[in-house]
């Protein structure tokens, strides 16, 4: 399951506080150093693995939910409604009768 980074500032703060370099955190999380480089630089917000997100969170001493949220694919919806932020998170908007 894809995971989206929602708290880059907390990630950076915790890395500095705990003394983790990008490379060391990548090694602990079992991902490429470029993955961490891209997250901390803001070039990407997604990880392809929930396990990687969990290991990053474990290293930084906070629950995974502080840093990441799951990304639901459009195929995950059953009623065909989009769950994008632009439509209120999957809530159907009804046109007011005129």
C-alpha angles and dihedrals in degrees: 000000000000116000126204122213108232101168109049092154091056090046091054093045093049093046090054093042093050094039097241119157119207091251095048092048091049091051092050092047093046095237136117116279088237089063091062091039090056094046095050093043092050093239090125136016101190138084123193093216132061087200091060090051090050093050093048089051092047091052091051094046100239134104116271089242090067092064108021143036126194117258112226115211119226088248088063091072116091101198098048094248117135120245096204120133090244092070099044098269099300098320110139113236115218124209111237113244111251 
